[in-house]
Amino acid sequence: SSHSDTCPKWRLITFVIWTCLWEFISGQIRYSIPEELKHGAFVGNIADDLGLDVRQLSARRFRIVPAANTQYLEVNLENGILFVNEKMDRELLCDLTSSCFLHLEIVVENP
């Protein structure tokens, strides 16, 4: 196979990669959450904080991808409220470190 045969394939692959990267949007939000909050406790309105239309959350399959076996936080898709789903114990999550972070990955399709 010659160079001219492989060149269109690489152009197509490059185009697909750039298209995927173009549609990828990322952002970062921080919330301070006291430990030992009970199930249902308000954390923040993540839809407002991300500038998303609450009416589109379900249609865009908005979801939290759990980083651990326990889903500590959940989102109400009707109002965009982020709430405590499972009580958090700082010592279990972060040992004795001075700063404790719970990283969440949120997926929203069709940005």
C-alpha beads as a LAMMPS data file, in Angstrom:
LAMMPS data file: protein, C-alpha beads

111 atoms
110 bonds

1 atom types
1 bond types

-500.0 500.0 xlo xhi
-500.0 500.0 ylo yhi
-500.0 500.0 zlo zhi

Masses

1 110.0

Atoms # bond

1 1 1 0.000 0.000 0.000
2 1 1 1.296 3.430 -0.882
3 1 1 1.336 6.626 1.147
4 1 1 -1.590 8.032 -0.858
5 1 1 -3.738 5.024 0.157
6 1 1 -3.265 5.617 3.907
7 1 1 -3.474 9.404 3.876
8 1 1 -7.309 9.649 3.532
9 1 1 -7.732 7.213 6.440
10 1 1 -5.584 9.383 8.713
11 1 1 -7.483 12.500 7.649
12 1 1 -10.772 10.816 8.526
13 1 1 -9.476 9.663 11.926
14 1 1 -8.104 13.148 12.649
15 1 1 -11.446 14.696 11.680
16 1 1 -13.353 12.343 13.990
17 1 1 -10.985 13.085 16.900
18 1 1 -11.300 16.848 16.374
19 1 1 -15.087 16.566 16.112
20 1 1 -15.207 14.681 19.419
21 1 1 -12.921 17.205 21.106
22 1 1 -14.936 20.119 19.716
23 1 1 -18.122 18.747 21.297
24 1 1 -16.442 18.037 24.655
25 1 1 -17.129 20.658 27.296
26 1 1 -15.673 20.676 30.761
27 1 1 -16.073 22.804 33.812
28 1 1 -15.276 22.790 37.476
29 1 1 -17.476 23.637 40.442
30 1 1 -16.698 23.346 44.140
31 1 1 -19.126 22.879 46.980
32 1 1 -18.271 22.800 50.685
33 1 1 -20.174 20.028 52.415
34 1 1 -20.095 19.403 56.153
35 1 1 -19.638 15.731 56.972
36 1 1 -22.390 13.580 58.425
37 1 1 -25.214 15.347 56.541
38 1 1 -28.309 13.205 56.272
39 1 1 -29.826 11.820 53.070
40 1 1 -31.620 14.542 51.130
41 1 1 -29.586 17.483 52.505
42 1 1 -29.209 20.326 49.985
43 1 1 -25.715 20.811 48.521
44 1 1 -26.332 23.198 45.622
45 1 1 -28.249 23.750 42.409
46 1 1 -25.829 22.171 39.976
47 1 1 -27.996 22.902 36.929
48 1 1 -27.942 26.647 37.680
49 1 1 -24.247 26.558 38.567
50 1 1 -23.426 24.901 35.223
51 1 1 -25.829 27.141 33.297
52 1 1 -28.016 24.236 32.175
53 1 1 -31.729 24.329 31.399
54 1 1 -33.428 22.238 34.110
55 1 1 -36.143 21.194 31.649
56 1 1 -33.496 19.461 29.513
57 1 1 -31.674 17.429 32.204
58 1 1 -33.567 14.180 31.623
59 1 1 -33.566 14.503 27.840
60 1 1 -29.796 15.137 27.882
61 1 1 -29.262 12.139 30.206
62 1 1 -27.621 14.249 32.940
63 1 1 -25.968 11.931 35.453
64 1 1 -23.218 11.584 38.016
65 1 1 -20.642 8.902 37.335
66 1 1 -19.679 7.576 40.764
67 1 1 -15.944 7.597 41.503
68 1 1 -16.346 5.133 44.359
69 1 1 -18.578 2.214 45.188
70 1 1 -20.868 4.560 47.116
71 1 1 -22.881 7.275 45.378
72 1 1 -22.557 10.026 48.003
73 1 1 -24.327 12.706 45.976
74 1 1 -27.265 12.605 43.593
75 1 1 -29.112 15.087 41.371
76 1 1 -32.853 15.642 41.233
77 1 1 -33.471 15.833 37.478
78 1 1 -36.692 17.809 37.953
79 1 1 -35.059 20.820 39.639
80 1 1 -31.269 20.423 39.242
81 1 1 -30.668 20.179 42.990
82 1 1 -27.547 18.304 44.081
83 1 1 -28.262 16.518 47.353
84 1 1 -26.662 14.083 49.785
85 1 1 -27.518 10.526 48.837
86 1 1 -25.310 8.747 51.386
87 1 1 -23.848 10.088 54.627
88 1 1 -20.154 11.003 54.222
89 1 1 -17.539 10.181 56.837
90 1 1 -14.457 12.351 56.331
91 1 1 -12.119 9.886 58.033
92 1 1 -13.220 7.084 55.712
93 1 1 -12.956 9.242 52.613
94 1 1 -9.708 11.097 53.292
95 1 1 -7.921 9.563 56.281
96 1 1 -6.030 12.251 58.175
97 1 1 -5.286 14.670 55.333
98 1 1 -6.044 18.326 56.018
99 1 1 -7.975 18.797 52.769
100 1 1 -10.672 16.389 51.720
101 1 1 -12.108 16.343 48.212
102 1 1 -14.770 14.164 46.677
103 1 1 -14.333 14.338 42.906
104 1 1 -17.413 13.830 40.761
105 1 1 -17.714 13.295 37.069
106 1 1 -20.929 14.581 35.553
107 1 1 -22.053 13.540 32.111
108 1 1 -24.455 15.585 30.000
109 1 1 -25.135 14.378 26.493
110 1 1 -25.723 16.663 23.513
111 1 1 -23.985 19.774 24.837

Bonds

1 1 1 2
2 1 2 3
3 1 3 4
4 1 4 5
5 1 5 6
6 1 6 7
7 1 7 8
8 1 8 9
9 1 9 10
10 1 10 11
11 1 11 12
12 1 12 13
13 1 13 14
14 1 14 15
15 1 15 16
16 1 16 17
17 1 17 18
18 1 18 19
19 1 19 20
20 1 20 21
21 1 21 22
22 1 22 23
23 1 23 24
24 1 24 25
25 1 25 26
26 1 26 27
27 1 27 28
28 1 28 29
29 1 29 30
30 1 30 31
31 1 31 32
32 1 32 33
33 1 33 34
34 1 34 35
35 1 35 36
36 1 36 37
37 1 37 38
38 1 38 39
39 1 39 40
40 1 40 41
41 1 41 42
42 1 42 43
43 1 43 44
44 1 44 45
45 1 45 46
46 1 46 47
47 1 47 48
48 1 48 49
49 1 49 50
50 1 50 51
51 1 51 52
52 1 52 53
53 1 53 54
54 1 54 55
55 1 55 56
56 1 56 57
57 1 57 58
58 1 58 59
59 1 59 60
60 1 60 61
61 1 61 62
62 1 62 63
63 1 63 64
64 1 64 65
65 1 65 66
66 1 66 67
67 1 67 68
68 1 68 69
69 1 69 70
70 1 70 71
71 1 71 72
72 1 72 73
73 1 73 74
74 1 74 75
75 1 75 76
76 1 76 77
77 1 77 78
78 1 78 79
79 1 79 80
80 1 80 81
81 1 81 82
82 1 82 83
83 1 83 84
84 1 84 85
85 1 85 86
86 1 86 87
87 1 87 88
88 1 88 89
89 1 89 90
90 1 90 91
91 1 91 92
92 1 92 93
93 1 93 94
94 1 94 95
95 1 95 96
96 1 96 97
97 1 97 98
98 1 98 99
99 1 99 100
100 1 100 101
101 1 101 102
102 1 102 103
103 1 103 104
104 1 104 105
105 1 105 106
106 1 106 107
107 1 107 108
108 1 108 109
109 1 109 110
110 1 110 111
